[in-house]
């Protein structure tokens, strides 16, 4: 799968897709390929305040447990209960049905400026 160029990426393998002042957050295909079959996702509740690049949850696969770090900070508006109920959705398509959070941000442009575009992320993961 090619890395979608409509979003930004962190070096911790999370993505951020902007829609106004709401940013949808998920993990990349590279991350899910590295993890293997995802069996559990632990996410915070809606209304939780998160800070850019801080840990916000965990993702567990048959291989390992990994921390999730948010590419943006703000207030969590929505949590994808589909992935907490059926974690395999993260593997099926991490860029659509496998999203994790929707976060309301007040300074999306400034925060996204600290992230990579698809080409830079592809360079990072090619190493």
C-alpha positions in Angstrom: 0.0 0.0 0.0 1.3 3.4 -0.9 1.5 6.1 1.8 -1.4 8.5 1.4 -0.2 12.0 0.6 -3.3 13.7 2.1 -2.0 13.5 5.7 1.1 14.1 7.8 3.2 11.5 9.6 5.2 11.3 12.8 8.5 9.4 13.3 6.6 7.1 15.7 4.5 5.8 12.8 1.2 7.6 13.4 -0.6 9.7 10.8 -2.8 12.9 11.1 -5.5 13.8 8.6 -6.9 17.4 8.9 -10.5 18.4 8.4 -10.8 22.0 9.6 -9.9 22.0 13.3 -10.5 18.2 13.7 -7.6 15.9 13.1 -8.1 12.1 12.7 -5.2 10.1 14.0 -4.2 6.5 13.2 -1.2 4.2 12.8 0.6 3.7 9.4 0.7 0.7 7.2 4.4 0.4 8.0 3.5 0.1 11.7 0.8 -2.5 11.2 3.2 -4.5 9.0 5.9 -4.3 11.6 3.5 -5.3 14.5 1.8 -8.2 12.8 -1.8 -9.1 13.8 -3.2 -6.5 16.1 -5.1 -8.2 19.0 -5.8 -5.3 21.4 -6.0 -1.5 21.3 -6.1 0.7 24.4 -7.4 4.2 23.8 -8.3 7.1 26.1 -11.9 8.4 26.5 -13.5 11.2 24.6 -13.0 14.5 26.3 -9.4 13.6 27.3 -6.8 16.4 26.7 -3.7 15.1 24.9 -0.4 16.8 24.2 1.4 16.5 20.9 3.9 13.6 20.8 2.9 12.3 24.2 1.8 8.7 24.8 -2.0 8.3 24.5 -2.5 4.5 24.4 -1.2 1.1 23.5 -1.5 -1.3 20.7 -0.8 -5.0 21.2 -0.1 -7.6 18.5 0.9 -11.2 18.5 4.5 -10.0 18.4 4.7 -7.1 20.9 3.0 -4.3 22.9 3.8 -0.8 21.6 3.0 2.7 22.9 0.9 5.0 20.8 2.1 8.6 20.6 -0.2 11.4 19.3 1.0 13.4 16.3 -1.2 16.3 17.5 -2.5 17.7 20.8 -5.9 18.8 21.8 -9.2 17.4 23.0 -10.3 14.0 22.0 -13.7 14.3 20.3 -14.2 10.7 19.3 -12.6 7.3 19.8 -13.0 4.6 17.2 -14.7 1.9 19.2 -14.7 -0.3 16.1 -11.0 -0.9 16.7 -11.3 -1.4 20.4 -14.0 -4.0 19.7 -12.4 -5.5 16.7 -8.6 -4.6 16.7 -8.0 -6.5 13.4 -9.6 -3.5 11.7 -6.3 -1.7 12.2 -4.6 -4.3 10.1 -7.3 -4.4 7.5 -7.0 -0.8 6.6 -5.2 1.6 9.0 -6.0 4.6 6.8 -9.8 4.3 6.8 -11.7 1.9 9.1 -8.6 1.5 11.3 -8.4 5.1 12.5 -8.0 5.6 16.3 -9.0 9.1 17.4 -10.5 12.4 16.3 -8.9 15.3 18.0 -10.0 19.0 18.1 -7.0 21.2 17.8 -6.7 25.0 17.9 -3.4 25.3 16.1 -3.5 22.5 13.6 -1.2 24.3 11.1 1.5 24.9 13.7 1.3 21.3 14.9 1.3 19.7 11.5 4.4 21.8 10.6 6.3 19.5 13.0 5.3 16.4 11.1 6.5 14.8 7.8 4.8 14.6 4.5 4.3 11.2 2.8 7.6 11.5 0.8 9.6 12.2 3.9 7.9 9.4 5.8 8.6 7.0 3.0 12.3 8.0 3.2 12.3 7.3 6.9 10.7 3.9 6.6 12.9 2.9 3.6 16.1 3.0 5.9 
